[in-house]
Amino acid sequence: MKVTVNVFLKDGVLDPQGKAAHHALDSLGFKGVADVRIGKQIILQLNTDDEDEAKTQAKEMCETLLANTVIEDYTIELN
C-alpha cells in the first residue's frame, strides 16, 4: 500500500525557507501570496493491504523518525 506523509512546521514556528520563498515570489511579481510555509513529503510503499495497519505503521514511523513532533505536524494519506 502506498502511503503519503506530509510533514510541516507547526503554527508559530519560524520558517526561514518559507520567508525566503515568499520574498522571492514577491520580487518576481506574485503579489497575491499572503504567506509561504515549506514542508516535506515522504512517500512510503508498505507491504500490507490493511488500511489500519498501514496507518499505524506510518504513525509510528512519523513519531519515531520522519517528523520532529516538537516543532512539526504531519498528515498521513493512504493511496
N, C-alpha and C positions, 0 to 999 in steps of 0.2 A: 504494500500500500504506500502511495506517495503522500508525504506529509510536508506541508509548508509552514515554517516557523518564521514569524516576523518579530524582530527584536527592535525596540525603540526606547529612547530615553524617557524617563518619567517626566511629567509636567513639573516645572520648577527647576529641573536640572539644566545647567547651561549647556548649549550645543554650539561650540565654536565652528564646526563644519557647516552646520545649518546657517549660522550667521554669515559665514563666508559665501556660501551659495546664494543666500538672499541678497547680499551686497552685489555679487556678480550679476545676478538676474536683473537687479535694479539698474546696474550700469549698462546692461545690454538693452534696456528699454522696456523690460517687463514690469510695468509699474503696478499691476493689479495683484501682486503677490504680497499677502499680509505677513506671512511667516514661513520659514522652512525648517523642518526637522529632518535630520539624516538618521537612518536606521540601517538594519541589515536583514537580508532574507536568507534563510537556510532551508534547503530542500533535501529531505530525507527519503530514502526508499527503504521501508521496513518490511521484514519477512513475516507479515501477518495479514490476514484478511479481516480480522476482528477490529472494528472501529474503536471499541472501548479500550482494547489492549494497545492499539496504536496511540490513542490519546494519552493513556497512562505512561507509555514508554517515552513519548515526546515530552510530556510534562516533566518527567524525571530527568531527562537529558537537559532540558532548559534550566531546571533548578540546580543541577549539578555542574553544568559546563557552559551551555550555549548562551545563557544570559546572566549578567551580573544583577541579581534581583534587588540589590540595594539601590541601584540607580536606573535600572531598566525594567520595562514591562515587556510582555510578549503575547502574541496570539498564535494559536495553532489551528491550521486548516487541513482537513483531510481531502485529498483529491482522488 
